[in-house]
């Protein structure tokens, strides 16, 4: 079972969430600090996926841990 994590902009700054949980795992003023914290969580709960959103809510990037568990078998 893959664990899904998200980083998104909110009214209060940036937040990181785990799929199915209502509370934020990580909060911060900058996207960079929240992404760093969520990477740690995603690596701890492998196999996992981390979706990083832009300010407008669209997905900017998706990372999988471990990389070999990526369902899309192409780089990028």
N, CA, C and O atoms as a MOPAC input file, in Angstrom:
PM7 MOZYME 1SCF
protein

 N      0.84300 1    -1.18700 1     0.00000 1
 C      0.00000 1     0.00000 1     0.00000 1
 C      0.88500 1     1.24600 1     0.00000 1
 O      1.76800 1     1.39200 1     0.84500 1
 N      0.64200 1     2.12300 1    -0.93700 1
 C      1.40400 1     3.36700 1    -1.04400 1
 C      0.78800 1     4.43000 1    -0.12600 1
 O     -0.43000 1     4.61000 1    -0.11100 1
 N      1.62100 1     5.12100 1     0.62800 1
 C      1.19700 1     6.24100 1     1.47300 1
 C      1.33000 1     7.51500 1     0.64900 1
 O      2.34300 1     7.73100 1    -0.01700 1
 N      0.29900 1     8.35900 1     0.69900 1
 C      0.30700 1     9.58900 1    -0.08300 1
 C      0.43500 1    10.80500 1     0.82600 1
 O     -0.29300 1    10.95400 1     1.80700 1
 N      1.37800 1    11.66400 1     0.47300 1
 C      1.62800 1    12.90100 1     1.20400 1
 C      1.50700 1    14.08000 1     0.24600 1
 O      1.74100 1    13.94100 1    -0.95400 1
 N      1.13800 1    15.24500 1     0.78600 1
 C      0.91100 1    16.43500 1    -0.02400 1
 C      1.50300 1    17.66500 1     0.64600 1
 O      1.53100 1    17.76500 1     1.87300 1
 N      1.97500 1    18.59700 1    -0.17000 1
 C      2.39400 1    19.91700 1     0.30600 1
 C      1.59100 1    20.92700 1    -0.49800 1
 O      1.58200 1    20.88400 1    -1.72800 1
 N      0.91100 1    21.84300 1     0.20400 1
 C      0.06400 1    22.81800 1    -0.47300 1
 C      0.04400 1    24.13800 1     0.29300 1
 O      0.29000 1    24.18100 1     1.49800 1
 N     -0.25000 1    25.19500 1    -0.42400 1
 C     -0.36500 1    26.54300 1     0.13900 1
 C     -1.73000 1    26.69100 1     0.79700 1
 O     -2.74400 1    26.26400 1     0.24600 1
 N     -1.74800 1    27.29700 1     1.97400 1
 C     -2.99800 1    27.59900 1     2.67100 1
 C     -3.01100 1    29.08100 1     3.01000 1
 O     -2.06400 1    29.80300 1     2.69700 1
 N     -4.06800 1    29.52600 1     3.64000 1
 C     -4.16200 1    30.92600 1     4.06800 1
 C     -3.09200 1    31.28500 1     5.09500 1
 O     -2.69600 1    32.44500 1     5.20900 1
 N     -2.62900 1    30.28700 1     5.83900 1
 C     -1.67300 1    30.51900 1     6.92900 1
 C     -0.22700 1    30.23500 1     6.54200 1
 O      0.66800 1    30.37600 1     7.37500 1
 N      0.02100 1    29.84000 1     5.29800 1
 C      1.37600 1    29.48900 1     4.87200 1
 C      1.34200 1    28.18800 1     4.09700 1
 O      0.41100 1    27.94900 1     3.32800 1
 N      2.33800 1    27.35200 1     4.28600 1
 C      2.42300 1    26.05000 1     3.62100 1
 C      2.16500 1    24.95500 1     4.62700 1
 O      2.56700 1    25.05600 1     5.78600 1
 N      1.47900 1    23.88400 1     4.17300 1
 C      1.18400 1    22.75800 1     5.04700 1
 C      1.43800 1    21.44500 1     4.32800 1
 O      1.29200 1    21.34000 1     3.11000 1
 N      1.82000 1    20.44900 1     5.11300 1
 C      1.99300 1    19.09700 1     4.61200 1
 C      0.98400 1    18.17800 1     5.26600 1
 O      0.79500 1    18.21100 1     6.48200 1
 N      0.33600 1    17.35500 1     4.45200 1
 C     -0.69900 1    16.44100 1     4.93700 1
 C     -0.43400 1    15.02600 1     4.47300 1
 O      0.27200 1    14.79700 1     3.49000 1
 N     -1.00400 1    14.09400 1     5.18700 1
 C     -1.01700 1    12.68900 1     4.77600 1
 C     -2.43500 1    12.36000 1     4.34100 1
 O     -3.39700 1    12.80300 1     4.96700 1
 N     -2.56700 1    11.59000 1     3.27800 1
 C     -3.87000 1    11.20200 1     2.75700 1
 C     -4.73800 1    10.63000 1     3.86400 1
 O     -4.30000 1     9.76200 1     4.62000 1
 N     -5.96700 1    11.11500 1     3.95800 1
 C     -6.90100 1    10.59400 1     4.93500 1
 C     -6.82400 1    11.23000 1     6.30500 1
 O     -7.61700 1    10.88700 1     7.18200 1
 N     -5.90000 1    12.14000 1     6.51600 1
 C     -5.76600 1    12.81600 1     7.81700 1
 C     -6.19000 1    14.27500 1     7.67300 1
 O     -5.83600 1    14.93200 1     6.69400 1
 N     -6.93800 1    14.77400 1     8.63200 1
 C     -7.43300 1    16.15200 1     8.56800 1
 C     -6.44100 1    17.17000 1     9.10900 1
 O     -6.52700 1    18.35100 1     8.77200 1
 N     -5.50900 1    16.73800 1     9.93200 1
 C     -4.56300 1    17.67800 1    10.53300 1
 C     -3.25800 1    17.72700 1     9.72600 1
 O     -2.88100 1    16.75900 1     9.06600 1
 N     -2.59400 1    18.85500 1     9.79500 1
 C     -1.31900 1    19.02000 1     9.09300 1
 C     -0.20400 1    18.31900 1     9.85900 1
 O     -0.13200 1    18.40300 1    11.08500 1
 N      0.65900 1    17.63300 1     9.13200 1
 C      1.83800 1    17.00500 1     9.72200 1
 C      2.93200 1    18.04800 1     9.88800 1
 O      3.67000 1    18.04200 1    10.87400 1
 N      3.02700 1    18.94400 1     8.91200 1
 C      4.05300 1    19.99000 1     8.93400 1
 C      3.43000 1    21.30900 1     8.51000 1
 O      2.56600 1    21.34600 1     7.63400 1
 N      3.87400 1    22.38500 1     9.13500 1
 C      3.41600 1    23.73200 1     8.79200 1
 C      4.63200 1    24.63500 1     8.73800 1
 O      5.59600 1    24.42800 1     9.47600 1
 N      4.59500 1    25.64000 1     7.86300 1
 C      5.70000 1    26.57000 1     7.79100 1
 C      5.38700 1    27.76800 1     6.92700 1
 O      4.42700 1    27.77100 1     6.15700 1
 N      6.21400 1    28.78500 1     7.07000 1
 C      6.05400 1    30.00300 1     6.28500 1
 C      6.56300 1    29.81300 1     4.85900 1
 O      6.11200 1    30.49300 1     3.93800 1
 N      7.51100 1    28.88000 1     4.68000 1
 C      8.06700 1    28.66800 1     3.34500 1
 C      7.78400 1    27.25300 1     2.85600 1
 O      7.70100 1    26.30400 1     3.63500 1
 N      7.64200 1    27.14900 1     1.56500 1
 C      7.41700 1    25.85700 1     0.92000 1
 C      8.61200 1    24.93600 1     1.14400 1
 O      8.44800 1    23.73900 1     1.37800 1
 N      9.80700 1    25.49800 1     1.07100 1
 C     11.02800 1    24.71600 1     1.20000 1
 C     11.09300 1    23.96900 1     2.52700 1
 O     11.43600 1    22.78700 1     2.55000 1
 N     10.77300 1    24.63400 1     3.62600 1
 C     10.85400 1    23.96900 1     4.93000 1
 C      9.80400 1    22.87000 1     5.07700 1
 O     10.07600 1    21.83500 1     5.68600 1
 N      8.62000 1    23.08200 1     4.53300 1
 C      7.57200 1    22.06100 1     4.62400 1
 C      7.90800 1    20.87500 1     3.72500 1
 O      7.69600 1    19.72800 1     4.11800 1
 N      8.42500 1    21.13200 1     2.53000 1
 C      8.83300 1    20.04000 1     1.63900 1
 C      9.90800 1    19.19000 1     2.30900 1
 O      9.84700 1    17.96200 1     2.24900 1
 N     10.87900 1    19.81900 1     2.94000 1
 C     11.94300 1    19.06900 1     3.63300 1
 C     11.38000 1    18.15500 1     4.70500 1
 O     11.79300 1    17.00100 1     4.81800 1
 N     10.44900 1    18.65600 1     5.48600 1
 C      9.83000 1    17.85200 1     6.54400 1
 C      9.01500 1    16.71100 1     5.94400 1
 O      9.05700 1    15.59000 1     6.45100 1
 N      8.28300 1    16.98000 1     4.88400 1
 C      7.44800 1    15.95000 1     4.27000 1
 C      8.27300 1    14.87800 1     3.56500 1
 O      7.84600 1    13.72700 1     3.48400 1
 N      9.43500 1    15.23800 1     3.06100 1
 C     10.33800 1    14.23700 1     2.47900 1
 C     10.74700 1    13.23900 1     3.55700 1
 O     10.78100 1    12.03400 1     3.30700 1
 N     11.05800 1    13.73300 1     4.75500 1
 C     11.40800 1    12.83700 1     5.86300 1
 C     10.26000 1    11.87200 1     6.17300 1
 O     10.48600 1    10.67900 1     6.37600 1
 N      9.04000 1    12.38800 1     6.20900 1
 C      7.88300 1    11.53200 1     6.47800 1
 C      7.68200 1    10.51000 1     5.36200 1
 O      7.42800 1     9.33700 1     5.63300 1
 N      7.79300 1    10.94700 1     4.11900 1
 C      7.59300 1    10.04600 1     2.98200 1
 C      8.64400 1     8.94000 1     2.96900 1
 O      8.32400 1     7.78600 1     2.68200 1
 N      9.88500 1     9.27700 1     3.27300 1
 C     10.94300 1     8.26900 1     3.30800 1
 C     10.73700 1     7.28200 1     4.45800 1
 O     11.08400 1     6.10700 1     4.33800 1
 N     10.17700 1     7.75200 1     5.56000 1
 C      9.93800 1     6.89000 1     6.71900 1
 C      8.78700 1     5.90500 1     6.47000 1
 O      8.77200 1     4.81200 1     7.03400 1
 N      7.82900 1     6.29400 1     5.62800 1
 C      6.63600 1     5.48300 1     5.38100 1
 C      6.62200 1     4.88600 1     3.97100 1
 O      5.59100 1     4.90800 1     3.30000 1
 N      7.73900 1     4.36300 1     3.53000 1
 C      7.83200 1     3.78400 1     2.18700 1
 C      7.01300 1     2.51300 1     2.07700 1
 O      6.89400 1     1.79400 1     3.06900 1
 N      6.44000 1     2.19800 1     0.91700 1
 C      6.45700 1     3.00100 1    -0.30600 1
 C      5.51000 1     4.18600 1    -0.16500 1
 O      4.44200 1     4.07500 1     0.43700 1
 N      5.91200 1     5.31100 1    -0.72200 1
 C      5.12300 1     6.52800 1    -0.57300 1
 C      5.25800 1     7.43500 1    -1.78400 1
 O      6.13700 1     7.27000 1    -2.63000 1
 N      4.35200 1     8.39400 1    -1.82800 1
 C      4.33500 1     9.39200 1    -2.88600 1
 C      4.18700 1    10.75800 1    -2.23000 1
 O      3.39300 1    10.91700 1    -1.30300 1
 N      4.93400 1    11.73500 1    -2.69800 1
 C      4.84200 1    13.10700 1    -2.20500 1
 C      4.48400 1    14.00900 1    -3.37400 1
 O      5.25400 1    14.14600 1    -4.32500 1
 N      3.30400 1    14.62600 1    -3.29700 1
 C      2.85900 1    15.55500 1    -4.32700 1
 C      3.06500 1    16.96900 1    -3.80700 1
 O      2.54100 1    17.34200 1    -2.75700 1
 N      3.83900 1    17.75300 1    -4.55800 1
 C      4.15500 1    19.11800 1    -4.17700 1
 C      3.36500 1    20.04500 1    -5.09800 1
 O      3.52300 1    20.01300 1    -6.31800 1
 N      2.51200 1    20.87100 1    -4.49100 1
 C      1.62200 1    21.74400 1    -5.25400 1
 C      2.19900 1    23.15000 1    -5.39800 1
 O      2.98100 1    23.60300 1    -4.56200 1
 N      1.80300 1    23.82300 1    -6.46300 1
 C      2.14200 1    25.23500 1    -6.67400 1
 C      1.17900 1    26.08400 1    -5.85100 1
 O      0.23400 1    25.56700 1    -5.25400 1
 N      1.42800 1    27.38400 1    -5.82500 1
 C      0.56400 1    28.31600 1    -5.10600 1
 C     -0.86800 1    28.23500 1    -5.63300 1
 O     -1.81800 1    28.36300 1    -4.86100 1
 N     -1.03000 1    28.02400 1    -6.93500 1
 C     -2.36600 1    27.97300 1    -7.53800 1
 C     -3.07300 1    26.63000 1    -7.32700 1
 O     -4.20300 1    26.45600 1    -7.78300 1
 N     -2.42900 1    25.68200 1    -6.64600 1
 C     -3.04900 1    24.40800 1    -6.33600 1
 C     -2.73900 1    23.28100 1    -7.31000 1
 O     -3.02000 1    22.11900 1    -7.01800 1
 N     -2.16400 1    23.60900 1    -8.46300 1
 C     -1.80400 1    22.55800 1    -9.41700 1
 C     -0.57000 1    21.81500 1    -8.93100 1
 O      0.25800 1    22.37700 1    -8.21400 1
 N     -0.44600 1    20.53800 1    -9.32500 1
 C      0.71100 1    19.74600 1    -8.91500 1
 C      1.93800 1    20.20900 1    -9.69100 1
 O      1.93500 1    20.24900 1   -10.92100 1
 N      2.97600 1    20.55500 1    -8.95600 1
 C      4.24400 1    20.98200 1    -9.53600 1
 C      5.14900 1    19.78400 1    -9.77100 1
 O      5.82800 1    19.68700 1   -10.79300 1
 N      5.14600 1    18.86900 1    -8.80000 1
 C      6.09300 1    17.75400 1    -8.82500 1
 C      5.53900 1    16.60500 1    -7.98400 1
 O      4.82600 1    16.81800 1    -7.00400 1
 N      5.88400 1    15.38400 1    -8.38900 1
 C      5.55300 1    14.21700 1    -7.58700 1
 C      6.81700 1    13.38800 1    -7.40900 1
 O      7.53300 1    13.11400 1    -8.37200 1
 N      7.08000 1    12.99800 1    -6.18500 1
 C      8.25400 1    12.17800 1    -5.86700 1
 C      7.77800 1    10.87700 1    -5.24600 1
 O      6.80200 1    10.86100 1    -4.49700 1
 N      8.46800 1     9.78400 1    -5.55900 1
 C      8.14200 1     8.49400 1    -4.96500 1
 C      9.34600 1     7.97500 1    -4.19500 1
 O     10.49700 1     8.18800 1    -4.57500 1
 N      9.04400 1     7.28600 1    -3.10100 1
 C     10.08200 1     6.69700 1    -2.25100 1
 C      9.71000 1     5.25600 1    -1.97200 1
 O      8.60200 1     5.01700 1    -1.49100 1
 N     10.55600 1     4.28600 1    -2.24000 1
 C     11.81200 1     4.43600 1    -2.96800 1
 C     11.52800 1     4.68800 1    -4.45000 1
 O     10.43800 1     4.39800 1    -4.94400 1
 N     12.49900 1     5.21700 1    -5.13000 1
 C     12.33400 1     5.56000 1    -6.54600 1
 C     11.88600 1     4.35700 1    -7.36500 1
 O     11.13100 1     4.50600 1    -8.32500 1
 N     12.34400 1     3.17400 1    -6.99400 1
 C     12.00000 1     1.95400 1    -7.73200 1
 C     10.50200 1     1.61700 1    -7.64800 1
 O     10.01700 1     0.78600 1    -8.41700 1
 N      9.77400 1     2.24500 1    -6.73400 1
 C      8.33500 1     1.97000 1    -6.60900 1
 C      7.48300 1     2.88100 1    -7.48200 1
 O      6.25600 1     2.79200 1    -7.45700 1
 N      8.12700 1     3.76100 1    -8.25800 1
 C      7.40300 1     4.69600 1    -9.13300 1
 C      6.63900 1     3.89800 1   -10.17900 1
 O      7.25000 1     3.13100 1   -10.92400 1
 N      5.31800 1     4.05400 1   -10.25900 1
 C      4.55700 1     3.29700 1   -11.26100 1
 C      4.86100 1     3.73200 1   -12.69100 1
 O      4.69300 1     2.94100 1   -13.61900 1
 N      5.29800 1     4.95700 1   -12.88600 1
 C      5.69500 1     5.43700 1   -14.20900 1
 C      7.18900 1     5.11200 1   -14.38100 1
 O      8.02700 1     5.66100 1   -13.66500 1
 N      7.50800 1     4.25800 1   -15.29100 1
 C      8.87800 1     3.76900 1   -15.42400 1
 C      9.71700 1     4.62500 1   -16.36900 1
 O     10.40800 1     4.09700 1   -17.24000 1
 N      9.65800 1     5.91500 1   -16.20300 1
 C     10.50000 1     6.81600 1   -16.97400 1
 C     11.05100 1     7.88900 1   -16.03500 1
 O     10.41000 1     8.21800 1   -15.03700 1
 N     12.21000 1     8.42900 1   -16.33400 1
 C     12.79600 1     9.45200 1   -15.46400 1
 C     12.00500 1    10.74800 1   -15.52000 1
 O     11.40400 1    11.08400 1   -16.53900 1
 N     12.01700 1    11.47500 1   -14.39500 1
 C     11.38700 1    12.78400 1   -14.39500 1
 C     10.24400 1    12.88500 1   -13.46500 1
 O      9.62000 1    13.94200 1   -13.36700 1

